[in-house]
Amino acid sequence: ILPLMVPALATTAIFTFIWTWSDFFTSLIYLTNPSNYTVQVALNAFIDSTGESNWGALFAMSIVTLIPVFLAFLFGQKYLVKGIATTGIK
């Protein structure tokens, strides 16, 4: 049964990775030390309240945060398609 479950397990793993990677609220609540901030919380802290932020660096950091999610999708695309296609009606 495990070979039939591989696409579904891979799809679940990819979706779980993407969901936890972009989790902002939980990290904002529990992390108090700036050296322990996740990338998303650090991006939020990078924005100045007066609007005088360095937008170029902010956008560059945003692209860097998207790279792991893009790579997870790129390498798991075959399993995502198989996992979603096998759950539909035949």
C-alpha positions as CSV (number, residue, x, y, z in Angstrom):
1,I,0.0,0.0,0.0
2,L,3.0,2.3,0.6
3,P,3.9,2.7,-3.1
4,L,0.3,3.9,-3.8
5,M,0.5,6.4,-0.9
6,V,3.8,8.0,-2.0
7,P,2.2,10.8,-4.1
8,A,-0.4,11.6,-1.4
9,L,2.3,11.7,1.3
10,A,4.6,13.8,-0.9
11,T,1.8,16.2,-1.6
12,T,1.0,16.5,2.1
13,A,4.7,17.0,3.0
14,I,5.0,19.8,0.4
15,F,1.8,21.6,1.5
16,T,2.9,21.3,5.1
17,F,6.3,22.7,4.3
18,I,4.8,25.6,2.5
19,W,2.3,26.3,5.2
20,T,4.9,26.2,8.0
21,W,7.5,28.2,6.0
22,S,5.1,31.1,5.6
23,D,3.7,31.0,9.1
24,F,3.9,34.5,10.4
25,F,1.5,34.8,13.3
26,T,2.8,31.9,15.5
27,S,6.4,33.1,15.1
28,L,5.3,36.6,16.0
29,I,3.6,35.5,19.2
30,Y,6.3,33.1,20.5
31,L,9.6,34.7,19.5
32,T,10.8,37.6,21.5
33,N,14.5,37.7,20.8
34,P,15.4,39.4,17.4
35,S,18.2,36.9,16.8
36,N,15.6,34.0,16.8
37,Y,13.2,35.7,14.4
38,T,12.1,33.7,11.4
39,V,12.5,35.3,7.9
40,Q,8.9,36.5,7.8
41,V,9.0,38.2,11.2
42,A,12.4,39.8,10.3
43,L,10.8,41.2,7.2
44,N,8.1,42.7,9.2
45,A,10.6,44.2,11.6
46,F,12.5,45.6,8.7
47,I,9.7,47.9,7.8
48,D,10.0,51.2,9.6
49,S,6.8,52.6,11.1
50,T,7.5,56.1,9.5
51,G,7.6,54.6,6.0
52,E,11.4,55.3,5.6
53,S,12.3,51.8,4.8
54,N,14.9,50.6,2.4
55,W,12.5,49.1,-0.2
56,G,15.2,47.6,-2.4
57,A,16.6,45.5,0.4
58,L,13.1,44.6,1.6
59,F,12.2,43.3,-1.9
60,A,15.5,41.4,-2.2
61,M,14.8,39.7,1.1
62,S,11.3,38.9,0.0
63,I,12.7,37.1,-3.1
64,V,15.1,35.2,-1.0
65,T,12.3,34.0,1.2
66,L,10.4,32.7,-1.8
67,I,13.3,30.5,-3.1
68,P,12.8,27.5,-0.7
69,V,9.1,27.4,-1.5
70,F,9.8,27.6,-5.2
71,L,12.3,24.8,-5.0
72,A,10.0,22.6,-3.0
73,F,7.3,23.1,-5.6
74,L,9.8,22.6,-8.5
75,F,11.2,19.3,-7.2
76,G,7.9,18.0,-5.9
77,Q,5.7,19.0,-8.9
78,K,5.5,15.5,-10.2
79,Y,4.3,14.2,-6.9
80,L,1.9,17.1,-6.5
81,V,0.2,16.4,-9.9
82,K,0.1,12.6,-9.1
83,G,-1.3,13.2,-5.6
84,I,-4.0,15.6,-6.8
85,A,-4.9,13.5,-9.9
86,T,-5.3,10.3,-7.9
87,T,-7.7,11.8,-5.4
88,G,-10.2,12.8,-8.1
89,I,-13.0,10.8,-9.6
90,K,-11.9,8.3,-12.2
